[in-house]
Amino acid sequence: MKHKFIFLSILISILVLSACAPQSPTPGVLIPVKLPVGYVPNIQFAPLYMAIEKGYFKNEGLDVAIDYNMETDSVALLGAGQLQFAIVSGEQILLGRSKGLPVVYAAAWYNNFPVGVIVDPARNVTRPADLKGLTIGLPGLYGANYIGLRALLAAGGLQESDVKLNSIGYTQVENFIAARVDAASIYVPNEPVILDDQGVPYTLLRVSDYTSLVANGLATSEAVIKDHPDMVRGMVKALLHGISDAVDNPDEAFEISKKYVENLDKADHDVQMAVLKKSIEYWRSLKPGSTQPEAWENMQTLLLDMGILDKPQDLTKAYTNDFLPSNK
């Protein structure tokens, strides 16, 4: 009887310990992923909508939900281990790493920095140096619009003090048309298309015509790369599949986006399709997902000159091309 009691006690202990032990991933069960994008639902996120709707993320075992909250501090949450991935631009990676956040840029979405400055043609601006003395509107002294503007000023040998900056939120088109600003920092695939539709003349200076910078892409953390490399590889693969699909099939991408972008089906089809096609120019790449050392070096130099990066970062740790499909 005593032996039977001991046996039962051991058996119960084994069962209890087994129940408490970490469980292996169950085949077929999707891993939930919240993906902050830092902006409202927009046709420019068509590659994500394609990847979700056509099952590219699910094929990699991932259940991706887009987070549009513009207040989400994606880099801080990545560094703290509260997010696995986020869509961010290159300067956010370097600024985050300067604060000790172990964030890493894993794949490029845009092949060039998609920011530019639109200028009233009456100002006779043909190069960045001609911006001197103008009032320039932008969402605020932060983010890609600000970084891109500073890059153009630097290309023209100008400092921020050489122009007057006016924080106007995301109302660049309205303020430009009303002549409340001489110029505005914008996303090339967006505001110029709207102005074209309204027949408003402008001069456009593109950042990408003067320098190479790291634009939006997929970011993760050193911990996720170390502990879940297959997840990173799958996320990159699915994103790039969505991008290539949108590039090759813009009409289908537009139709799929209607499910995610409110009133897109009621919006001006020609304008929104033009925005999509202009965006595609920035998504198409001979080396999908890759970024080059020169673009990171340029970004770091710019941030140092702006005084918002206190010291150089180890760029080899800031990004990786190791998870691109071509590097299997």
DRENLUM-28271 format. One record per residue (C-alpha): x, z, y; residue number from 1; residue in three letters; chain. Coordinates in steps of 0.05 Angstrom, whole numbers, plus 5000, padded with zeros to 4 digits. Example, Ala and Ser with C-alpha at 12.3 -4.5 7.8 and 13.67 -1.06 7.14 Angstrom:
<pts>
+------+------+------+------+-------+--------+
!   px !   pz !   py ! sero ! tilum ! drengu !
+------+------+------+------+-------+--------+
! 5246 ! 5156 ! 4910 !    1 !   ALA !      A !
! 5273 ! 5143 ! 4979 !    2 !   SER !      A !
+------+------+------+------+-------+--------+
</pts>
This chain:
<pts>
+------+------+------+------+-------+--------+
!   px !   pz !   py ! sero ! tilum ! drengu !
+------+------+------+------+-------+--------+
! 5000 ! 5000 ! 5000 !    1 !   MET !      A !
! 5057 ! 5018 ! 5046 !    2 !   LYS !      A !
! 5091 ! 4951 ! 5033 !    3 !   HIS !      A !
! 5026 ! 4914 ! 5048 !    4 !   LYS !      A !
! 5020 ! 4952 ! 5114 !    5 !   PHE !      A !
! 5092 ! 4934 ! 5134 !    6 !   ILE !      A !
! 5080 ! 4861 ! 5115 !    7 !   PHE !      A !
! 5016 ! 4858 ! 5157 !    8 !   LEU !      A !
! 5052 ! 4891 ! 5216 !    9 !   SER !      A !
! 5108 ! 4840 ! 5214 !   10 !   ILE !      A !
! 5058 ! 4783 ! 5208 !   11 !   LEU !      A !
! 5018 ! 4808 ! 5268 !   12 !   ILE !      A !
! 5083 ! 4815 ! 5308 !   13 !   SER !      A !
! 5103 ! 4744 ! 5292 !   14 !   ILE !      A !
! 5035 ! 4717 ! 5313 !   15 !   LEU !      A !
! 5036 ! 4756 ! 5379 !   16 !   VAL !      A !
! 5106 ! 4732 ! 5396 !   17 !   LEU !      A !
! 5088 ! 4661 ! 5379 !   18 !   SER !      A !
! 5028 ! 4664 ! 5425 !   19 !   ALA !      A !
! 5072 ! 4690 ! 5482 !   20 !   CYS !      A !
! 5128 ! 4639 ! 5473 !   21 !   ALA !      A !
! 5133 ! 4578 ! 5519 !   22 !   PRO !      A !
! 5092 ! 4521 ! 5492 !   23 !   GLN !      A !
! 5121 ! 4452 ! 5482 !   24 !   SER !      A !
! 5088 ! 4396 ! 5522 !   25 !   PRO !      A !
! 5027 ! 4370 ! 5485 !   26 !   THR !      A !
! 5029 ! 4295 ! 5474 !   27 !   PRO !      A !
! 4976 ! 4260 ! 5515 !   28 !   GLY !      A !
! 4969 ! 4317 ! 5565 !   29 !   VAL !      A !
! 4984 ! 4294 ! 5636 !   30 !   LEU !      A !
! 5028 ! 4334 ! 5683 !   31 !   ILE !      A !
! 4993 ! 4345 ! 5750 !   32 !   PRO !      A !
! 5033 ! 4322 ! 5811 !   33 !   VAL !      A !
! 5012 ! 4333 ! 5883 !   34 !   LYS !      A !
! 5045 ! 4280 ! 5926 !   35 !   LEU !      A !
! 5046 ! 4293 ! 6002 !   36 !   PRO !      A !
! 5051 ! 4229 ! 6044 !   37 !   VAL !      A !
! 5048 ! 4259 ! 6114 !   38 !   GLY !      A !
! 4993 ! 4214 ! 6141 !   39 !   TYR !      A !
! 4919 ! 4198 ! 6136 !   40 !   VAL !      A !
! 4891 ! 4150 ! 6083 !   41 !   PRO !      A !
! 4916 ! 4081 ! 6102 !   42 !   ASN !      A !
! 4924 ! 4011 ! 6075 !   43 !   ILE !      A !
! 4999 ! 4022 ! 6079 !   44 !   GLN !      A !
! 4993 ! 4068 ! 6019 !   45 !   PHE !      A !
! 4966 ! 4011 ! 5976 !   46 !   ALA !      A !
! 5024 ! 4016 ! 5926 !   47 !   PRO !      A !
! 5005 ! 4087 ! 5910 !   48 !   LEU !      A !
! 4932 ! 4068 ! 5902 !   49 !   TYR !      A !
! 4953 ! 4011 ! 5856 !   50 !   MET !      A !
! 4997 ! 4057 ! 5814 !   51 !   ALA !      A !
! 4940 ! 4108 ! 5807 !   52 !   ILE !      A !
! 4884 ! 4059 ! 5792 !   53 !   GLU !      A !
! 4923 ! 4016 ! 5744 !   54 !   LYS !      A !
! 4950 ! 4075 ! 5705 !   55 !   GLY !      A !
! 5024 ! 4068 ! 5721 !   56 !   TYR !      A !
! 5032 ! 4142 ! 5735 !   57 !   PHE !      A !
! 4990 ! 4161 ! 5674 !   58 !   LYS !      A !
! 5032 ! 4116 ! 5630 !   59 !   ASN !      A !
! 5090 ! 4161 ! 5649 !   60 !   GLU !      A !
! 5050 ! 4224 ! 5633 !   61 !   GLY !      A !
! 5035 ! 4241 ! 5706 !   62 !   LEU !      A !
! 4969 ! 4256 ! 5740 !   63 !   ASP !      A !
! 4984 ! 4242 ! 5814 !   64 !   VAL !      A !
! 4940 ! 4266 ! 5870 !   65 !   ALA !      A !
! 4957 ! 4245 ! 5942 !   66 !   ILE !      A !
! 4961 ! 4299 ! 5995 !   67 !   ASP !      A !
! 4946 ! 4272 ! 6064 !   68 !   TYR !      A !
! 4955 ! 4338 ! 6102 !   69 !   ASN !      A !
! 4999 ! 4322 ! 6161 !   70 !   MET !      A !
! 5017 ! 4395 ! 6169 !   71 !   GLU !      A !
! 5048 ! 4400 ! 6100 !   72 !   THR !      A !
! 5122 ! 4416 ! 6105 !   73 !   ASP !      A !
! 5140 ! 4374 ! 6046 !   74 !   SER !      A !
! 5216 ! 4384 ! 6049 !   75 !   VAL !      A !
! 5210 ! 4460 ! 6053 !   76 !   ALA !      A !
! 5161 ! 4462 ! 5995 !   77 !   LEU !      A !
! 5206 ! 4416 ! 5954 !   78 !   LEU !      A !
! 5265 ! 4461 ! 5967 !   79 !   GLY !      A !
! 5225 ! 4523 ! 5948 !   80 !   ALA !      A !
! 5203 ! 4492 ! 5882 !   81 !   GLY !      A !
! 5130 ! 4490 ! 5903 !   82 !   GLN !      A !
! 5128 ! 4414 ! 5899 !   83 !   LEU !      A !
! 5160 ! 4365 ! 5850 !   84 !   GLN !      A !
! 5157 ! 4304 ! 5895 !   85 !   PHE !      A !
! 5140 ! 4280 ! 5965 !   86 !   ALA !      A !
! 5143 ! 4217 ! 6007 !   87 !   ILE !      A !
! 5192 ! 4229 ! 6064 !   88 !   VAL !      A !
! 5243 ! 4191 ! 6106 !   89 !   SER !      A !
! 5318 ! 4197 ! 6105 !   90 !   GLY !      A !
! 5327 ! 4243 ! 6165 !   91 !   GLU !      A !
! 5282 ! 4295 ! 6133 !   92 !   GLN !      A !
! 5328 ! 4298 ! 6073 !   93 !   ILE !      A !
! 5390 ! 4309 ! 6115 !   94 !   LEU !      A !
! 5357 ! 4360 ! 6161 !   95 !   LEU !      A !
! 5330 ! 4397 ! 6100 !   96 !   GLY !      A !
! 5397 ! 4399 ! 6066 !   97 !   ARG !      A !
! 5429 ! 4426 ! 6130 !   98 !   SER !      A !
! 5382 ! 4486 ! 6122 !   99 !   LYS !      A !
! 5404 ! 4497 ! 6050 !  100 !   GLY !      A !
! 5345 ! 4462 ! 6018 !  101 !   LEU !      A !
! 5367 ! 4426 ! 5954 !  102 !   PRO !      A !
! 5325 ! 4363 ! 5965 !  103 !   VAL !      A !
! 5345 ! 4294 ! 5940 !  104 !   VAL !      A !
! 5321 ! 4224 ! 5958 !  105 !   TYR !      A !
! 5307 ! 4190 ! 5891 !  106 !   ALA !      A !
! 5279 ! 4121 ! 5909 !  107 !   ALA !      A !
! 5269 ! 4079 ! 5971 !  108 !   ALA !      A !
! 5200 ! 4051 ! 5986 !  109 !   TRP !      A !
! 5217 ! 4013 ! 6050 !  110 !   TYR !      A !
! 5277 ! 3966 ! 6052 !  111 !   ASN !      A !
! 5286 ! 3975 ! 6127 !  112 !   ASN !      A !
! 5267 ! 4027 ! 6179 !  113 !   PHE !      A !
! 5197 ! 4003 ! 6200 !  114 !   PRO !      A !
! 5199 ! 4030 ! 6271 !  115 !   VAL !      A !
! 5204 ! 3991 ! 6335 !  116 !   GLY !      A !
! 5187 ! 3994 ! 6409 !  117 !   VAL !      A !
! 5134 ! 3951 ! 6443 !  118 !   ILE !      A !
! 5146 ! 3937 ! 6516 !  119 !   VAL !      A !
! 5104 ! 3908 ! 6573 !  120 !   ASP !      A !
! 5130 ! 3836 ! 6580 !  121 !   PRO !      A !
! 5131 ! 3844 ! 6655 !  122 !   ALA !      A !
! 5189 ! 3892 ! 6646 !  123 !   ARG !      A !
! 5233 ! 3834 ! 6621 !  124 !   ASN !      A !
! 5263 ! 3874 ! 6565 !  125 !   VAL !      A !
! 5304 ! 3833 ! 6516 !  126 !   THR !      A !
! 5352 ! 3885 ! 6488 !  127 !   ARG !      A !
! 5355 ! 3961 ! 6479 !  128 !   PRO !      A !
! 5397 ! 3971 ! 6542 !  129 !   ALA !      A !
! 5339 ! 3943 ! 6583 !  130 !   ASP !      A !
! 5296 ! 4004 ! 6565 !  131 !   LEU !      A !
! 5333 ! 4045 ! 6618 !  132 !   LYS !      A !
! 5286 ! 4078 ! 6668 !  133 !   GLY !      A !
! 5222 ! 4062 ! 6629 !  134 !   LEU !      A !
! 5166 ! 4110 ! 6610 !  135 !   THR !      A !
! 5161 ! 4108 ! 6534 !  136 !   ILE !      A !
! 5102 ! 4137 ! 6495 !  137 !   GLY !      A !
! 5109 ! 4165 ! 6425 !  138 !   LEU !      A !
! 5072 ! 4214 ! 6381 !  139 !   PRO !      A !
! 5121 ! 4270 ! 6396 !  140 !   GLY !      A !
! 5194 ! 4289 ! 6395 !  141 !   LEU !      A !
! 5196 ! 4289 ! 6319 !  142 !   TYR !      A !
! 5190 ! 4244 ! 6259 !  143 !   GLY !      A !
! 5207 ! 4171 ! 6247 !  144 !   ALA !      A !
! 5180 ! 4145 ! 6314 !  145 !   ASN !      A !
! 5227 ! 4192 ! 6351 !  146 !   TYR !      A !
! 5286 ! 4177 ! 6306 !  147 !   ILE !      A !
! 5275 ! 4102 ! 6311 !  148 !   GLY !      A !
! 5270 ! 4105 ! 6387 !  149 !   LEU !      A !
! 5334 ! 4145 ! 6392 !  150 !   ARG !      A !
! 5368 ! 4094 ! 6347 !  151 !   ALA !      A !
! 5348 ! 4038 ! 6394 !  152 !   LEU !      A !
! 5371 ! 4077 ! 6455 !  153 !   LEU !      A !
! 5438 ! 4089 ! 6421 !  154 !   ALA !      A !
! 5443 ! 4015 ! 6405 !  155 !   ALA !      A !
! 5436 ! 4002 ! 6479 !  156 !   GLY !      A !
! 5486 ! 4054 ! 6500 !  157 !   GLY !      A !
! 5431 ! 4098 ! 6528 !  158 !   LEU !      A !
! 5415 ! 4173 ! 6524 !  159 !   GLN !      A !
! 5346 ! 4205 ! 6521 !  160 !   GLU !      A !
! 5356 ! 4225 ! 6594 !  161 !   SER !      A !
! 5359 ! 4151 ! 6613 !  162 !   ASP !      A !
! 5285 ! 4143 ! 6598 !  163 !   VAL !      A !
! 5222 ! 4184 ! 6608 !  164 !   LYS !      A !
! 5189 ! 4204 ! 6542 !  165 !   LEU !      A !
! 5114 ! 4217 ! 6541 !  166 !   ASN !      A !
! 5084 ! 4252 ! 6480 !  167 !   SER !      A !
! 5017 ! 4217 ! 6469 !  168 !   ILE !      A !
! 5001 ! 4230 ! 6396 !  169 !   GLY !      A !
! 4981 ! 4170 ! 6354 !  170 !   TYR !      A !
! 4949 ! 4134 ! 6413 !  171 !   THR !      A !
! 5004 ! 4084 ! 6427 !  172 !   GLN !      A !
! 4958 ! 4023 ! 6429 !  173 !   VAL !      A !
! 4907 ! 4054 ! 6476 !  174 !   GLU !      A !
! 4960 ! 4080 ! 6524 !  175 !   ASN !      A !
! 4999 ! 4015 ! 6522 !  176 !   PHE !      A !
! 4937 ! 3973 ! 6537 !  177 !   ILE !      A !
! 4917 ! 4020 ! 6594 !  178 !   ALA !      A !
! 4988 ! 4014 ! 6623 !  179 !   ALA !      A !
! 4997 ! 4090 ! 6622 !  180 !   ARG !      A !
! 5065 ! 4077 ! 6591 !  181 !   VAL !      A !
! 5115 ! 4020 ! 6599 !  182 !   ASP !      A !
! 5132 ! 4020 ! 6526 !  183 !   ALA !      A !
! 5115 ! 4056 ! 6461 !  184 !   ALA !      A !
! 5150 ! 4073 ! 6397 !  185 !   SER !      A !
! 5109 ! 4045 ! 6339 !  186 !   ILE !      A !
! 5108 ! 4026 ! 6266 !  187 !   TYR !      A !
! 5122 ! 3951 ! 6264 !  188 !   VAL !      A !
! 5071 ! 3937 ! 6209 !  189 !   PRO !      A !
! 5015 ! 3971 ! 6247 !  190 !   ASN !      A !
! 5008 ! 3972 ! 6323 !  191 !   GLU !      A !
! 5035 ! 3902 ! 6337 !  192 !   PRO !      A !
! 4984 ! 3873 ! 6289 !  193 !   VAL !      A !
! 4928 ! 3909 ! 6327 !  194 !   ILE !      A !
! 4954 ! 3883 ! 6393 !  195 !   LEU !      A !
! 4959 ! 3812 ! 6366 !  196 !   ASP !      A !
! 4886 ! 3816 ! 6344 !  197 !   ASP !      A !
! 4865 ! 3838 ! 6414 !  198 !   GLN !      A !
! 4907 ! 3785 ! 6448 !  199 !   GLY !      A !
! 4951 ! 3836 ! 6484 !  200 !   VAL !      A !
! 5021 ! 3809 ! 6499 !  201 !   PRO !      A !
! 5082 ! 3852 ! 6485 !  202 !   TYR !      A !
! 5157 ! 3849 ! 6472 !  203 !   THR !      A !
! 5180 ! 3879 ! 6407 !  204 !   LEU !      A !
! 5248 ! 3911 ! 6393 !  205 !   LEU !      A !
! 5257 ! 3927 ! 6319 !  206 !   ARG !      A !
! 5304 ! 3982 ! 6298 !  207 !   VAL !      A !
! 5323 ! 3942 ! 6236 !  208 !   SER !      A !
! 5351 ! 3887 ! 6281 !  209 !   ASP !      A !
! 5404 ! 3935 ! 6308 !  210 !   TYR !      A !
! 5420 ! 3985 ! 6254 !  211 !   THR !      A !
! 5407 ! 4004 ! 6181 !  212 !   SER !      A !
! 5373 ! 4071 ! 6170 !  213 !   LEU !      A !
! 5340 ! 4104 ! 6110 !  214 !   VAL !      A !
! 5264 ! 4098 ! 6114 !  215 !   ALA !      A !
! 5207 ! 4127 ! 6073 !  216 !   ASN !      A !
! 5219 ! 4139 ! 5999 !  217 !   GLY !      A !
! 5208 ! 4187 ! 5942 !  218 !   LEU !      A !
! 5241 ! 4255 ! 5947 !  219 !   ALA !      A !
! 5249 ! 4309 ! 5896 !  220 !   THR !      A !
! 5294 ! 4370 ! 5886 !  221 !   SER !      A !
! 5359 ! 4384 ! 5849 !  222 !   GLU !      A !
! 5321 ! 4431 ! 5803 !  223 !   ALA !      A !
! 5270 ! 4379 ! 5782 !  224 !   VAL !      A !
! 5326 ! 4328 ! 5771 !  225 !   ILE !      A !
! 5364 ! 4378 ! 5728 !  226 !   LYS !      A !
! 5305 ! 4406 ! 5688 !  227 !   ASP !      A !
! 5258 ! 4346 ! 5685 !  228 !   HIS !      A !
! 5299 ! 4281 ! 5691 !  229 !   PRO !      A !
! 5248 ! 4242 ! 5650 !  230 !   ASP !      A !
! 5193 ! 4262 ! 5699 !  231 !   MET !      A !
! 5235 ! 4237 ! 5757 !  232 !   VAL !      A !
! 5250 ! 4172 ! 5721 !  233 !   ARG !      A !
! 5176 ! 4163 ! 5705 !  234 !   GLY !      A !
! 5154 ! 4177 ! 5777 !  235 !   MET !      A !
! 5205 ! 4127 ! 5804 !  236 !   VAL !      A !
! 5185 ! 4075 ! 5753 !  237 !   LYS !      A !
! 5111 ! 4081 ! 5768 !  238 !   ALA !      A !
! 5120 ! 4080 ! 5844 !  239 !   LEU !      A !
! 5164 ! 4018 ! 5841 !  240 !   LEU !      A !
! 5114 ! 3985 ! 5795 !  241 !   HIS !      A !
! 5059 ! 3999 ! 5845 !  242 !   GLY !      A !
! 5101 ! 3971 ! 5902 !  243 !   ILE !      A !
! 5118 ! 3906 ! 5864 !  244 !   SER !      A !
! 5046 ! 3898 ! 5844 !  245 !   ASP !      A !
! 5022 ! 3905 ! 5916 !  246 !   ALA !      A !
! 5075 ! 3856 ! 5939 !  247 !   VAL !      A !
! 5054 ! 3804 ! 5887 !  248 !   ASP !      A !
! 4979 ! 3816 ! 5892 !  249 !   ASN !      A !
! 4959 ! 3835 ! 5963 !  250 !   PRO !      A !
! 4886 ! 3815 ! 5954 !  251 !   ASP !      A !
! 4879 ! 3861 ! 5894 !  252 !   GLU !      A !
! 4916 ! 3916 ! 5930 !  253 !   ALA !      A !
! 4868 ! 3911 ! 5988 !  254 !   PHE !      A !
! 4807 ! 3915 ! 5942 !  255 !   GLU !      A !
! 4835 ! 3976 ! 5905 !  256 !   ILE !      A !
! 4851 ! 4010 ! 5971 !  257 !   SER !      A !
! 4778 ! 4008 ! 5992 !  258 !   LYS !      A !
! 4765 ! 4066 ! 5943 !  259 !   LYS !      A !
! 4816 ! 4109 ! 5979 !  260 !   TYR !      A !
! 4812 ! 4089 ! 6052 !  261 !   VAL !      A !
! 4746 ! 4108 ! 6084 !  262 !   GLU !      A !
! 4710 ! 4050 ! 6118 !  263 !   ASN !      A !
! 4764 ! 4001 ! 6098 !  264 !   LEU !      A !
! 4709 ! 3957 ! 6070 !  265 !   ASP !      A !
! 4675 ! 3958 ! 6138 !  266 !   LYS !      A !
! 4738 ! 3951 ! 6180 !  267 !   ALA !      A !
! 4763 ! 3885 ! 6207 !  268 !   ASP !      A !
! 4787 ! 3852 ! 6143 !  269 !   HIS !      A !
! 4835 ! 3804 ! 6176 !  270 !   ASP !      A !
! 4870 ! 3858 ! 6217 !  271 !   VAL !      A !
! 4878 ! 3906 ! 6158 !  272 !   GLN !      A !
! 4901 ! 3850 ! 6113 !  273 !   MET !      A !
! 4952 ! 3831 ! 6166 !  274 !   ALA !      A !
! 4976 ! 3904 ! 6167 !  275 !   VAL !      A !
! 4984 ! 3901 ! 6092 !  276 !   LEU !      A !
! 5022 ! 3836 ! 6093 !  277 !   LYS !      A !
! 5068 ! 3860 ! 6148 !  278 !   LYS !      A !
! 5081 ! 3923 ! 6108 !  279 !   SER !      A !
! 5098 ! 3881 ! 6047 !  280 !   ILE !      A !
! 5155 ! 3850 ! 6087 !  281 !   GLU !      A !
! 5186 ! 3920 ! 6089 !  282 !   TYR !      A !
! 5171 ! 3934 ! 6015 !  283 !   TRP !      A !
! 5201 ! 3871 ! 5986 !  284 !   ARG !      A !
! 5272 ! 3883 ! 5962 !  285 !   SER !      A !
! 5326 ! 3849 ! 5921 !  286 !   LEU !      A !
! 5345 ! 3919 ! 5895 !  287 !   LYS !      A !
! 5279 ! 3957 ! 5890 !  288 !   PRO !      A !
! 5286 ! 4031 ! 5902 !  289 !   GLY !      A !
! 5359 ! 4031 ! 5921 !  290 !   SER !      A !
! 5391 ! 4056 ! 5985 !  291 !   THR !      A !
! 5461 ! 4042 ! 6009 !  292 !   GLN !      A !
! 5516 ! 4089 ! 6034 !  293 !   PRO !      A !
! 5519 ! 4053 ! 6102 !  294 !   GLU !      A !
! 5446 ! 4070 ! 6117 !  295 !   ALA !      A !
! 5458 ! 4143 ! 6102 !  296 !   TRP !      A !
! 5521 ! 4144 ! 6143 !  297 !   GLU !      A !
! 5485 ! 4112 ! 6202 !  298 !   ASN !      A !
! 5428 ! 4162 ! 6196 !  299 !   MET !      A !
! 5476 ! 4221 ! 6194 !  300 !   GLN !      A !
! 5515 ! 4196 ! 6254 !  301 !   THR !      A !
! 5451 ! 4188 ! 6294 !  302 !   LEU !      A !
! 5426 ! 4258 ! 6277 !  303 !   LEU !      A !
! 5493 ! 4288 ! 6296 !  304 !   LEU !      A !
! 5494 ! 4251 ! 6362 !  305 !   ASP !      A !
! 5423 ! 4274 ! 6376 !  306 !   MET !      A !
! 5445 ! 4346 ! 6364 !  307 !   GLY !      A !
! 5391 ! 4361 ! 6312 !  308 !   ILE !      A !
! 5441 ! 4361 ! 6255 !  309 !   LEU !      A !
! 5494 ! 4414 ! 6266 !  310 !   ASP !      A !
! 5546 ! 4389 ! 6217 !  311 !   LYS !      A !
! 5558 ! 4331 ! 6169 !  312 !   PRO !      A !
! 5526 ! 4336 ! 6100 !  313 !   GLN !      A !
! 5553 ! 4314 ! 6033 !  314 !   ASP !      A !
! 5516 ! 4247 ! 6029 !  315 !   LEU !      A !
! 5531 ! 4238 ! 5955 !  316 !   THR !      A !
! 5485 ! 4297 ! 5941 !  317 !   LYS !      A !
! 5430 ! 4275 ! 5989 !  318 !   ALA !      A !
! 5408 ! 4214 ! 5949 !  319 !   TYR !      A !
! 5414 ! 4183 ! 5881 !  320 !   THR !      A !
! 5401 ! 4113 ! 5852 !  321 !   ASN !      A !
! 5409 ! 4140 ! 5781 !  322 !   ASP !      A !
! 5335 ! 4139 ! 5765 !  323 !   PHE !      A !
! 5321 ! 4067 ! 5783 !  324 !   LEU !      A !
! 5297 ! 4024 ! 5724 !  325 !   PRO !      A !
! 5359 ! 3981 ! 5730 !  326 !   SER !      A !
! 5403 ! 4043 ! 5718 !  327 !   ASN !      A !
! 5373 ! 4064 ! 5651 !  328 !   LYS !      A !
+------+------+------+------+-------+--------+
</pts>
